Every structure is written in structure tokens, then in C-alpha cells.
Amino acid sequence: MFGYYIEVTKGEPGTSSQPNYIRRQTTVGGERYITEGLRQKEKEILHAEEKVVARELELFARWWRR
């Protein structure tokens, strides 16, 4: 998976002039962009599994000590 992005076809004018869009990839049909907010959400999502596993271990340890 390449991650999360905003894909804009070549026929859509003015997108590259968006100041908060960061070009991530160029494709045959257009461009893929990210924003800082989108980058932060992607980071949160990708690290969510690690947080879930840590929380499960914590809860299991508490239960085991009872």
C-alpha cells in the first residue's frame, strides 16, 4: 500500500498551486498529493496496531494478576 493521498487527474486545473499540497507521486493520469494533516492521520493509523497490541498485553497482565 502506498498510503493515503489525494489523487488529481491531469484535466483538473489549479491543484498544483494549492499551497498545502505536497506532491507525492506522478502517474500517467495525474498527480498524487498529501497534506500535513493527511500525513499525521496516516501515521496514527499505521501505528494503531502497535497501540492495540500494547493495550491487550497490559489488560491481560492485569487480569492474570487477579
N, C-alpha and C positions, 0 to 999 in steps of 0.2 A: 504494500500500500504506500502510495506516495504522500499521504497525509491529506489535510484539509486545505482547500483552496477555492478561489473564485475564478471560474473559467469564463473568458470573454472571447467570443468569436471575432474574427477579423473584420466583420461587417459592422461591429458596434463602435461608433466613433467616440473619441474623448476619454476612454477608460484609462489609457496610459498616462493621462495628465492628472489623474487622481493623486493628490499628494501623499495619501496614506496607503496607497497600493504599492507593494513591493513585488517585482516580477520574480516568479519562482521558476517558471519553465515556459519555453516557447514550443508550441505544437504546430502541426500542419494547418490546423483550422483556426488557430488563435493563440492566446496567451493565458497563462495561469498566474494568478496573483495571490498574495496573502496580505494580511494586515497584522499589526502588532497584537490586536485583540484576538484575532483568529489564531495566531501563533501561541498565545497564552492558553486558550481553550484546548488546543491540540496537545499542549504539554500536560495540562490537567488530565485529559482523557487518557493519554498514554501512560501516565503514572498512577492512574486509578487502580489498576490491578495490583500493583505493589502495595498500595494502601489497604486494599481489601484483604490481601494475604496477611499483612501485619496485624490487622484488626482481628481476623479469625484466630490467629495464634494467641493473641492477647486474651480473647474471650475463652478460648479453650483452656489456657493456663489457669485462668480464674476459676472456671468450672472444675477443673481437675483438683485444685487445692481445697475445694469444699469438703 
